[in-house]
Amino acid sequence: MKVDKNPIQLIWGIVLSITGVLVILQIPEKFNQMGDIGPNNIFAKICFYGLGVLLIAGGFRKVINEFKSNKNTPSISDA
């Protein structure tokens, strides 16, 4: 049984991970721009850091699953 893998899934996983890293890197700058409210709002910081971590973890999970599924697919020489 031949299974064609969709390269878009791999690209999507990479994009998710990069987006998570960029979210985490932008948090200090955005909260400093808020003025007096920003540095003291710990709950919002925790939420944004959590969002970034979830994006990174989801992207890595998708990439790892794509590589694992590529190992299990039969090649042309196996047929």
DRENPA-3360 file (N, C-alpha, C; in nm, 2 decimals, always signed):
BEGIN
1 = MKVDKNPI = +0.08/-0.12/+0.00/+0.00/+0.00/+0.00/+0.09/+0.12/+0.00 ~ +0.08/+0.20/-0.10/+0.16/+0.32/-0.11/+0.09/+0.44/-0.05 ~ +0.16/+0.51/+0.04/+0.10/+0.63/+0.11/+0.19/+0.75/+0.07 ~ +0.12/+0.85/+0.01/+0.19/+0.97/-0.03/+0.18/+1.07/+0.09 ~ +0.29/+1.12/+0.13/+0.30/+1.21/+0.25/+0.28/+1.35/+0.19 ~ +0.21/+1.43/+0.27/+0.19/+1.57/+0.23/+0.30/+1.66/+0.29 ~ +0.38/+1.72/+0.21/+0.49/+1.80/+0.26/+0.43/+1.93/+0.33 ~ +0.31/+1.96/+0.31/+0.25/+2.08/+0.37/+0.25/+2.06/+0.53;
9 = QLIWGIVL = +0.23/+1.94/+0.57/+0.22/+1.91/+0.72/+0.36/+1.94/+0.78 ~ +0.46/+1.90/+0.71/+0.60/+1.93/+0.77/+0.62/+2.08/+0.77 ~ +0.59/+2.15/+0.66/+0.61/+2.29/+0.66/+0.52/+2.36/+0.77 ~ +0.40/+2.31/+0.79/+0.31/+2.37/+0.89/+0.37/+2.35/+1.03 ~ +0.43/+2.24/+1.06/+0.50/+2.21/+1.19/+0.61/+2.31/+1.21 ~ +0.69/+2.33/+1.10/+0.80/+2.43/+1.11/+0.75/+2.57/+1.14 ~ +0.65/+2.61/+1.07/+0.59/+2.74/+1.08/+0.54/+2.76/+1.22 ~ +0.47/+2.66/+1.28/+0.42/+2.67/+1.42/+0.53/+2.69/+1.51;
17 = SITGVLVI = +0.64/+2.61/+1.50/+0.75/+2.63/+1.59/+0.82/+2.77/+1.58 ~ +0.84/+2.81/+1.46/+0.90/+2.95/+1.44/+0.80/+3.06/+1.50 ~ +0.67/+3.04/+1.48/+0.58/+3.14/+1.54/+0.59/+3.14/+1.69 ~ +0.60/+3.02/+1.75/+0.61/+3.02/+1.90/+0.73/+3.09/+1.95 ~ +0.84/+3.07/+1.88/+0.97/+3.13/+1.92/+0.95/+3.29/+1.90 ~ +0.89/+3.33/+1.79/+0.87/+3.47/+1.77/+0.78/+3.53/+1.88 ~ +0.68/+3.46/+1.92/+0.58/+3.51/+2.02/+0.66/+3.53/+2.15 ~ +0.74/+3.43/+2.19/+0.82/+3.44/+2.31/+0.92/+3.56/+2.31;
25 = LQIPEKFN = +0.98/+3.58/+2.19/+1.08/+3.69/+2.18/+1.02/+3.82/+2.18 ~ +0.89/+3.84/+2.14/+0.82/+3.96/+2.13/+0.76/+4.01/+2.26 ~ +0.74/+3.92/+2.36/+0.67/+3.95/+2.48/+0.73/+4.06/+2.56 ~ +0.86/+4.06/+2.59/+0.92/+4.17/+2.67/+0.90/+4.31/+2.60 ~ +0.92/+4.31/+2.47/+0.91/+4.44/+2.40/+0.77/+4.49/+2.40 ~ +0.67/+4.41/+2.38/+0.53/+4.45/+2.37/+0.48/+4.50/+2.51 ~ +0.53/+4.43/+2.62/+0.48/+4.47/+2.75/+0.55/+4.60/+2.79 ~ +0.67/+4.62/+2.75/+0.74/+4.75/+2.78/+0.67/+4.87/+2.71;
33 = QMGDIGPN = +0.61/+4.84/+2.59/+0.54/+4.95/+2.52/+0.41/+4.99/+2.59 ~ +0.36/+4.90/+2.67/+0.23/+4.93/+2.74/+0.24/+5.03/+2.85 ~ +0.36/+5.06/+2.89/+0.37/+5.17/+2.99/+0.37/+5.11/+3.13 ~ +0.28/+5.17/+3.22/+0.27/+5.13/+3.36/+0.20/+5.00/+3.38 ~ +0.11/+4.96/+3.29/+0.03/+4.84/+3.31/+0.10/+4.72/+3.27 ~ +0.18/+4.73/+3.17/+0.25/+4.61/+3.11/+0.34/+4.53/+3.20 ~ +0.44/+4.60/+3.27/+0.54/+4.52/+3.35/+0.47/+4.45/+3.47 ~ +0.36/+4.50/+3.52/+0.30/+4.45/+3.64/+0.19/+4.34/+3.61;
41 = NIFAKICF = +0.16/+4.32/+3.48/+0.06/+4.23/+3.45/+0.11/+4.09/+3.43 ~ +0.13/+4.01/+3.54/+0.20/+3.88/+3.53/+0.11/+3.78/+3.47 ~ -0.02/+3.79/+3.50/-0.11/+3.69/+3.44/-0.11/+3.69/+3.29 ~ -0.11/+3.81/+3.23/-0.10/+3.82/+3.08/+0.03/+3.76/+3.03 ~ +0.14/+3.79/+3.10/+0.27/+3.74/+3.06/+0.27/+3.58/+3.06 ~ +0.22/+3.53/+3.17/+0.21/+3.38/+3.18/+0.13/+3.32/+3.06 ~ +0.02/+3.39/+3.03/-0.06/+3.34/+2.92/+0.01/+3.34/+2.79 ~ +0.08/+3.45/+2.76/+0.15/+3.46/+2.63/+0.27/+3.37/+2.63;
49 = YGLGVLLI = +0.34/+3.35/+2.73/+0.45/+3.26/+2.74/+0.40/+3.11/+2.72 ~ +0.28/+3.08/+2.78/+0.22/+2.95/+2.76/+0.18/+2.93/+2.62 ~ +0.13/+3.03/+2.56/+0.09/+3.02/+2.41/+0.21/+2.99/+2.33 ~ +0.32/+3.06/+2.35/+0.44/+3.04/+2.28/+0.50/+2.90/+2.30 ~ +0.49/+2.85/+2.42/+0.54/+2.71/+2.45/+0.45/+2.61/+2.38 ~ +0.32/+2.63/+2.38/+0.23/+2.54/+2.32/+0.25/+2.54/+2.16 ~ +0.28/+2.65/+2.11/+0.30/+2.66/+1.96/+0.43/+2.58/+1.93 ~ +0.54/+2.60/+2.01/+0.66/+2.53/+1.98/+0.65/+2.38/+2.00;
57 = AGGFRKVI = +0.58/+2.34/+2.11/+0.56/+2.20/+2.13/+0.48/+2.14/+2.02 ~ +0.37/+2.20/+1.98/+0.29/+2.15/+1.88/+0.36/+2.14/+1.74 ~ +0.44/+2.24/+1.71/+0.52/+2.23/+1.59/+0.62/+2.12/+1.59 ~ +0.69/+2.11/+1.70/+0.79/+2.00/+1.71/+0.72/+1.86/+1.70 ~ +0.61/+1.85/+1.77/+0.53/+1.72/+1.77/+0.49/+1.69/+1.62 ~ +0.44/+1.79/+1.55/+0.40/+1.76/+1.41/+0.52/+1.72/+1.32 ~ +0.63/+1.79/+1.34/+0.75/+1.76/+1.26/+0.80/+1.62/+1.30 ~ +0.81/+1.58/+1.43/+0.85/+1.45/+1.47/+0.76/+1.34/+1.41;
65 = NEFKSNKN = +0.63/+1.37/+1.42/+0.53/+1.27/+1.37/+0.55/+1.25/+1.22 ~ +0.58/+1.36/+1.15/+0.60/+1.34/+1.00/+0.72/+1.26/+0.97 ~ +0.83/+1.28/+1.05/+0.95/+1.20/+1.02/+0.93/+1.06/+1.06 ~ +0.86/+1.03/+1.17/+0.83/+0.89/+1.21/+0.75/+0.82/+1.11 ~ +0.65/+0.89/+1.06/+0.56/+0.83/+0.96/+0.63/+0.80/+0.83 ~ +0.73/+0.89/+0.79/+0.81/+0.86/+0.67/+0.90/+0.74/+0.68 ~ +0.94/+0.71/+0.81/+1.02/+0.59/+0.82/+0.94/+0.46/+0.81 ~ +0.81/+0.47/+0.84/+0.72/+0.35/+0.84/+0.66/+0.32/+0.70;
73 = TPSISDA = +0.67/+0.42/+0.61/+0.61/+0.40/+0.48/+0.70/+0.31/+0.40 ~ +0.64/+0.22/+0.32/+0.72/+0.13/+0.24/+0.78/+0.21/+0.12 ~ +0.90/+0.17/+0.08/+0.97/+0.24/-0.03/+0.94/+0.16/-0.16 ~ +0.98/+0.21/-0.27/+0.95/+0.14/-0.40/+1.03/+0.01/-0.40 ~ +1.14/+0.00/-0.34/+1.22/-0.12/-0.34/+1.16/-0.23/-0.25 ~ +1.08/-0.19/-0.16/+1.01/-0.29/-0.07/+0.90/-0.36/-0.13 ~ +0.84/-0.31/-0.24/+0.73/-0.37/-0.30/+0.75/-0.49/-0.38;
% end
